[in-house]
């Protein structure tokens, strides 16, 4: 998901997406620990997604952009 796509969502949708991303990260880490994760690049991808969402939420909180 690109930053422009994230910015087009409202705050409630962003919070829902953030919760889903945290859940996805938890599941990926669980699969990694049980040796069932095939693609290890999924974990950094989800972390970046979480960071993008948090950044845009913070921008809105500060009134930037």
Secondary structure in CASP SS format (residue, H / E / C, confidence):
PFRMAT SS
TARGET T0000
AUTHOR 0000-0000-0000
METHOD secondary structure of the structure
MODEL  1
X C 1.00
X C 1.00
X H 1.00
X H 1.00
X H 1.00
X H 1.00
X H 1.00
X C 1.00
X C 1.00
X C 1.00
X H 1.00
X H 1.00
X H 1.00
X H 1.00
X H 1.00
X H 1.00
X H 1.00
X H 1.00
X H 1.00
X H 1.00
X H 1.00
X H 1.00
X H 1.00
X H 1.00
X H 1.00
X H 1.00
X H 1.00
X H 1.00
X H 1.00
X H 1.00
X H 1.00
X H 1.00
X H 1.00
X C 1.00
X C 1.00
X C 1.00
X C 1.00
X C 1.00
X C 1.00
X C 1.00
X H 1.00
X H 1.00
X H 1.00
X H 1.00
X H 1.00
X H 1.00
X H 1.00
X H 1.00
X H 1.00
X H 1.00
X H 1.00
X H 1.00
X H 1.00
X H 1.00
X H 1.00
X H 1.00
X H 1.00
X H 1.00
X H 1.00
X H 1.00
X H 1.00
X H 1.00
X C 1.00
X C 1.00
X C 1.00
END
